[in-house]
Amino acid sequence: MRGDRRGGFFSAAFFSCLGAALCVFGWQGLTWLTTSTWKPLTVLSALNWLHVRWALSPELHQLLGHTPLALALLGVAGLCFLLYAALN
């Protein structure tokens, strides 16, 4: 029963991250279609919007500033799927 509970958490996290990635990419696509300019949304911009202070450290700033948010969410979804598969 304990493995089912962990598996359920990672299953929900997988679908949440997948849905969030699709929403981010859909918003970027809709913005591109309406304004003819692509607005890049990176992990750093999302963390700044959430007021996360550790994201401003010089070591991570460049990496997070060049990582697209939708791809990062898809990566987290893939990791959650792998953990779900390992637990079940």
C-alpha positions in Angstrom: 0.0 0.0 0.0 2.9 2.4 0.7 4.2 2.0 -2.8 0.8 2.8 -4.3 0.7 6.1 -2.4 4.1 7.1 -3.7 3.2 6.0 -7.1 0.0 8.1 -7.0 2.0 11.2 -6.0 4.4 10.8 -8.9 1.5 10.0 -11.3 -0.2 13.3 -10.2 3.1 15.2 -10.5 3.7 13.8 -14.0 0.3 14.9 -15.2 0.6 18.3 -13.5 4.0 19.0 -15.1 2.8 17.8 -18.5 -0.3 20.0 -18.3 1.8 23.0 -17.1 4.3 22.5 -20.0 1.5 22.4 -22.5 -0.1 25.5 -21.0 3.2 27.4 -21.1 3.9 26.4 -24.7 0.3 27.2 -25.7 0.5 30.6 -24.1 3.7 31.3 -26.0 2.2 30.1 -29.2 -0.9 32.2 -28.8 1.2 35.3 -27.9 3.3 34.6 -31.0 0.2 34.3 -33.2 -1.3 37.6 -31.9 1.8 39.8 -31.8 4.2 38.1 -34.3 7.0 38.1 -31.6 8.1 35.1 -29.7 8.3 35.8 -25.9 10.8 33.5 -24.4 9.8 32.2 -21.0 12.7 30.7 -19.1 13.0 29.0 -15.7 14.7 32.1 -14.3 11.8 34.3 -15.3 9.4 31.9 -13.6 11.5 31.7 -10.4 11.8 35.5 -10.4 8.1 35.8 -10.7 7.8 33.5 -7.6 10.3 35.6 -5.7 12.8 32.7 -5.3 16.0 34.4 -4.1 18.5 31.4 -4.6 17.9 31.6 -8.4 19.8 34.8 -8.5 23.1 33.3 -7.6 25.7 33.9 -10.3 26.4 30.1 -10.7 22.8 29.3 -11.6 21.8 32.5 -13.3 23.1 31.8 -16.7 21.9 28.1 -16.8 18.4 29.0 -15.6 18.3 32.0 -17.9 18.9 29.9 -21.0 16.6 26.9 -20.1 13.1 27.2 -21.6 10.4 26.7 -19.0 8.3 24.3 -21.1 11.3 22.0 -21.7 12.2 22.0 -18.0 8.6 21.1 -17.1 8.7 18.2 -19.6 12.0 17.1 -18.1 10.5 17.1 -14.6 7.5 15.2 -16.0 9.8 12.6 -17.5 11.6 12.2 -14.2 8.3 11.8 -12.3 7.3 9.1 -14.8 10.5 7.2 -14.3 10.1 7.3 -10.5 6.5 6.2 -10.9 7.6 3.2 -13.0 10.4 2.3 -10.6 8.0 2.3 -7.6 5.3 0.1 -9.3 
